[in-house]
Amino acid sequence: MVTVLGGLLILAVLAGFVGALSGLGGGVFIVPGLVILAHVPMQVAVGASLISVVATSAGASVAFVRDGWTNLRVAIILECATVTGALTGAYLAGVISQPVLELLFALVMLQSAYFSISKHGDEMLPKSDPLCERLRMGGEIPGDDGRMTTYGVRNLPGGAVLMVLAGIMSGLLGVGAGAVKVVAMDTLMKIPLKVSSATSNFMIGVTAGAGALVFLSRGDVAAVVAAPVALGVTGGALIGSRVLPHANVNSLRKLFAAILVLIAVEMGWRALAGI
């Protein structure tokens, strides 16, 4: 038992580090680690992962907010959509069978792998569209020369739709669904990628916290598993948050995309064998 928990602690540190760097959240590694290595039931693994995602967000967001990378107004507005989705997904997780959850998780892993290797632009809008301008969703980020650069935001309705989907994925599968959130902010809303990643790290904690409340009420959170995982993820997220502003993470993302694909194959095989 001690050996297993020690392995989970190491896995959690790595998951928190990668989640902070990419905005994906650590759940994409924690859930398969618990299911495959520790043979934990899927629902319990998802519950523990949601707790760890809250810890990831708390650990990473401190530095991001302090350094001005997080757009708090965007996060607060979009959380209305993600929390709604998270509560829906957490309820569905209690009625869907484990093989189906594992198959869905494998598909999400493939989607996360695709996100990790796909190219994202850092094109910044000079001005927000009328709705986002009215809500004052634009912001400023430090440039390479240290000067502050203003950026605008657009397409709030489209971003909100994807945020509902991200919330459902989070509550159903125990992931931060950061891939969907970053795509929504970066691609649809044209928020700079590093701001999208930092804002996603802030948001996933609130989203996962809403889903975790449902799992706690059902008794699907095991403290003996969730506690070491949360501690490890918090440490990894703190390290990752300090590296992100200065790192070129493209090569790292390709490596982890390959790992995600391998885990997706394993989870998919387990699901099909159990159906």
C-alpha positions in Angstrom: 0.0 0.0 0.0 2.9 2.4 0.9 4.6 1.6 -2.4 1.4 2.3 -4.4 0.7 5.6 -2.6 4.3 6.6 -3.2 4.0 5.9 -6.9 0.7 7.9 -6.9 2.5 10.8 -5.2 5.2 10.9 -7.9 2.5 10.6 -10.6 0.6 13.4 -9.0 3.6 15.7 -9.0 4.2 15.1 -12.7 0.5 15.5 -13.5 0.4 18.8 -11.7 3.5 20.1 -13.4 2.2 19.2 -16.9 -1.3 20.5 -16.1 0.1 23.8 -15.1 2.3 24.1 -18.2 -0.5 23.2 -20.7 -3.7 24.2 -18.9 -5.0 20.6 -19.4 -5.2 19.9 -15.7 -3.7 16.9 -14.0 -6.8 14.7 -14.2 -5.9 13.3 -17.6 -3.0 11.5 -15.8 -4.5 10.9 -12.3 -7.6 9.0 -13.3 -5.8 6.4 -15.5 -3.1 6.1 -12.9 -5.6 5.3 -10.2 -7.6 2.9 -12.4 -4.7 1.1 -14.1 -2.0 1.1 -11.4 -4.0 1.1 -8.2 -7.1 -0.7 -9.5 -9.4 1.9 -8.0 -13.0 1.9 -9.3 -13.6 4.5 -12.0 -16.1 6.6 -10.0 -13.7 6.7 -7.0 -10.8 7.7 -9.2 -12.9 10.5 -10.8 -13.8 11.8 -7.3 -10.2 11.8 -6.2 -9.2 13.4 -9.4 -11.7 16.3 -8.9 -10.1 17.0 -5.5 -6.7 17.0 -7.1 -7.8 19.3 -9.9 -8.9 21.8 -7.2 -5.5 21.5 -5.7 -3.8 22.0 -9.2 -5.8 25.2 -9.8 -5.0 26.5 -6.3 -1.3 25.8 -6.7 -0.9 27.3 -10.2 -3.3 30.2 -9.9 -1.4 32.0 -7.2 1.6 32.8 -9.4 -0.5 33.4 -12.5 -2.8 35.9 -10.8 0.1 37.6 -9.1 2.1 38.0 -12.3 -1.0 39.3 -14.3 -1.4 36.4 -16.7 -4.9 35.4 -15.5 -7.9 37.4 -16.8 -10.2 37.2 -13.8 -13.2 38.9 -15.4 -13.2 36.4 -18.3 -12.9 33.5 -15.8 -15.7 34.7 -13.6 -18.1 35.3 -16.5 -17.3 31.9 -18.1 -17.6 30.0 -14.9 -21.4 30.4 -15.0 -21.3 28.0 -18.0 -18.7 25.6 -16.7 -20.2 25.1 -13.2 -23.6 24.3 -14.8 -21.9 21.7 -17.0 -19.9 20.3 -14.1 -23.0 19.6 -11.9 -24.7 17.9 -14.8 -21.6 15.7 -15.6 -21.1 14.8 -11.9 -24.7 13.6 -11.7 -24.4 11.5 -14.9 -21.2 9.9 -13.5 -23.2 8.2 -10.8 -25.6 6.5 -13.3 -23.2 5.5 -16.2 -21.4 2.2 -16.0 -17.6 2.0 -15.5 -16.8 0.6 -18.9 -18.7 3.4 -20.6 -16.9 6.0 -18.4 -13.5 4.4 -19.3 -14.4 4.5 -23.0 -15.4 8.2 -22.8 -12.2 8.9 -20.9 -10.1 7.3 -23.6 -11.8 9.5 -26.2 -11.1 12.6 -24.1 -7.4 11.5 -23.8 -7.2 11.4 -27.6 -8.7 14.9 -27.8 -6.2 16.2 -25.2 -3.4 14.6 -27.2 -4.6 16.3 -30.3 -4.7 19.6 -28.5 -1.2 19.2 -27.2 0.3 18.9 -30.6 -2.0 21.2 -32.6 -0.7 24.7 -33.3 -2.3 27.7 -31.6 -1.8 31.2 -32.6 -1.0 34.2 -30.3 -2.7 36.6 -32.6 -4.1 39.4 -30.4 -7.1 41.5 -31.2 -6.6 45.2 -30.9 -10.1 45.7 -29.6 -13.0 43.6 -28.2 -16.3 43.0 -30.0 -19.2 45.1 -28.7 -20.5 42.5 -26.1 -17.1 41.8 -24.7 -16.3 45.5 -24.7 -19.4 46.2 -22.7 -18.4 43.5 -20.2 -14.8 44.9 -20.1 -13.3 41.4 -20.8 -10.1 42.7 -22.5 -6.8 43.0 -20.7 -3.1 43.5 -20.7 -0.1 41.2 -20.7 3.6 42.0 -20.5 5.5 41.8 -23.8 9.0 40.5 -24.4 10.4 44.0 -23.8 8.5 44.3 -20.5 5.9 46.8 -21.8 2.2 46.0 -21.3 0.3 45.1 -24.5 -3.5 45.4 -24.7 -5.6 42.6 -26.1 -9.3 42.3 -26.9 -11.8 39.5 -26.6 -14.6 38.3 -29.0 -17.3 35.7 -29.4 -18.5 35.2 -25.8 -21.6 33.1 -26.8 -19.4 30.6 -28.7 -16.9 30.4 -25.9 -19.7 29.8 -23.3 -21.1 26.9 -25.3 -17.7 25.1 -25.2 -17.4 25.9 -21.5 -20.6 24.0 -20.8 -19.1 21.0 -22.7 -15.9 21.4 -20.7 -17.9 21.4 -17.4 -19.7 18.2 -18.4 -16.4 16.6 -19.2 -14.9 17.7 -15.9 -17.8 16.5 -13.7 -18.2 13.2 -15.6 -14.6 12.2 -16.0 -12.7 14.0 -13.3 -10.5 16.0 -15.7 -10.0 19.8 -15.6 -11.1 19.9 -19.3 -8.5 22.5 -19.8 -8.0 21.5 -23.4 -11.5 22.5 -24.3 -11.3 25.7 -22.2 -8.0 26.8 -23.8 -9.3 26.1 -27.3 -12.5 28.1 -26.5 -10.5 31.1 -25.2 -7.6 30.9 -27.7 -9.3 29.9 -30.9 -12.8 31.3 -30.6 -12.3 34.2 -28.2 -8.8 35.1 -29.5 -7.3 35.5 -26.0 -3.5 35.1 -26.1 -2.4 31.5 -25.5 -0.5 32.1 -22.2 -3.4 34.1 -20.9 -5.8 31.3 -21.9 -3.7 28.7 -20.2 -3.4 30.8 -17.0 -7.1 31.6 -17.0 -7.9 27.9 -17.6 -5.8 26.9 -14.6 -7.8 29.4 -12.4 -11.2 28.1 -13.8 -10.6 24.4 -13.5 -10.5 24.5 -9.7 -14.0 26.1 -9.5 -15.4 23.8 -12.1 -13.9 20.7 -10.4 -15.0 21.9 -7.0 -18.6 22.0 -8.1 -18.4 18.4 -9.4 -16.6 17.3 -6.3 -19.5 18.3 -4.1 -21.7 15.9 -5.9 -19.2 13.1 -5.6 -18.8 13.8 -1.8 -22.5 13.6 -1.3 -22.5 10.2 -2.9 -19.5 8.9 -0.9 -17.4 8.5 -4.0 -14.3 10.4 -2.6 -11.8 8.2 -0.6 -9.7 10.4 1.6 -6.8 7.8 1.7 -6.5 8.1 -2.0 -7.4 11.8 -2.6 -5.1 13.2 0.1 -1.7 12.1 -1.3 -2.8 12.8 -4.8 -3.9 16.3 -4.0 -0.6 17.0 -2.2 1.5 15.8 -5.1 -0.5 17.7 -7.7 -0.2 20.9 -5.7 3.6 20.6 -5.6 3.8 19.9 -9.3 1.4 22.8 -10.1 3.5 25.3 -8.2 6.6 24.2 -10.1 4.8 24.4 -13.5 3.3 27.8 -12.8 6.8 29.2 -12.3 8.1 27.6 -15.5 5.3 28.5 -17.9 6.0 32.3 -18.4 9.6 31.5 -19.5 9.2 28.1 -21.2 8.8 26.9 -24.8 6.7 23.9 -24.1 6.1 22.6 -27.7 8.6 19.7 -27.5 7.3 18.8 -24.0 3.7 18.8 -25.3 4.6 16.4 -28.1 6.1 14.0 -25.6 3.1 14.0 -23.4 0.8 13.7 -26.4 2.4 10.4 -27.2 1.9 9.3 -23.5 -1.8 10.4 -23.7 -2.3 8.2 -26.8 -0.8 5.2 -25.1 -3.0 5.7 -22.0 -6.1 6.2 -24.2 -5.4 2.8 -25.9 -5.1 1.1 -22.5 -8.3 2.7 -21.1 -10.2 2.0 -24.4 -9.1 -1.7 -24.2 -10.2 -2.0 -20.6 -13.5 -0.5 -21.5 -14.2 -2.7 -24.5 -13.1 -5.8 -22.5 -15.5 -4.9 -19.7 -18.6 -4.2 -21.9 
